[in-house]
């Protein structure tokens, strides 16, 4: 197949759509990529990029068309809106560079916002190319979950736009099973399929005892949160836990950055939480060293319905790295940790249940930690490998094509 991958984010930004494009290419598909100028997560254009240059770019054997965007800069609400809108506006213009190219499918990697799919919808309609949307962030439910929308009228308006965008797709893939069930009820569409995420690179902790000792972490139980620090991640919960267990043998290691990094830093200083260490953003090649510090990897999300049907990509990365997991998320994430037998999870979102889990962590023996580690890796091999991903991808397309054949 000849497939156009459309995503606001792509290499050198660290998003799994790059890995997916490589996998599709590896399976003898011809892949072109339409994306924006890279500026995530720091908010400034990457070195060598600016608003005007590298419209026609290359990555390995891919042809990349990059439309201009207004960078995120400090990621304030206004700047984020401008960043998102600029991709839609410039995307609908620059997509015409592809008007004479033939594609069998357009594949949209739909993070926030859902409007990033608009340039793909335009090309799909003009060229009558089947459109695939792979839903990562469910809209507008994600906006409501992060408390960015409080007006019911605004929510209804964005909900109406979101439905139209999702209904424009011929095929919808969802990153979780619960999200698939939810969208099937909401949209009343047939061709909605489960397609779990991949990881960009399997992180193999290098188990550097020297690095651990250098940071004074060799005798503590270390719980690591790695990834984006935004509204959805419920960072206040980490602060509250750190307060509660301030005098215990626990350290909370946070690797990553995002719109809430400064907020987290202020709360750490205000509450004098020496048991929280903020490492900031690290490159992918540095992560094996930092993963080696962690006894457990932590997942937190706000206690909202939309996050109960969302599976953060970090869960899969943690499993691939053979790391025991603590899930403070209601819903599918905790169900997966339970099925995999790879760590601790909450059954209900109360501080009592969270307190019980951390007390178990403090008492856990090394043999128990090793069992969690083994189970995590085995579950990843069985459920999230590249072969299974591609098989699910093809199955969705074949089901759609068969449904079209049956119409005639």
Protein Blocks (a to p, Z undefined) as FASTA:
>chain_A
ZZddddfbdcfbdcfklmmmmmmmmnopacdddddddfbfnlpacehiafklokbccehj
accdddddddfklopaklmmmmmmmmmmmmmmmmmmmmmpccfbdcddddddfklmmmmm
mmmmmnopacddddfbdcfklmmmnopafbfklmmmmmmmmmmmmmmpmbdcdfbfklmm
mmmmmnopablcddddddfbdcddehiaklmmmnopmmbccdddedjddfknommlmmmm
mmmmmmmccdcddedddjklmmmmmmmmmnopakbccebjadfklmmmmmmmpmbdcddd
dddfklmmcccfklmmmmmnopacdddbehjklmmmmmnopaccdfbdcfklmmmmmmmm
mmpcfklmmmmmmmmmmmmmmmmcmklmmmmmmmmmmmmmmmmmmmZZ
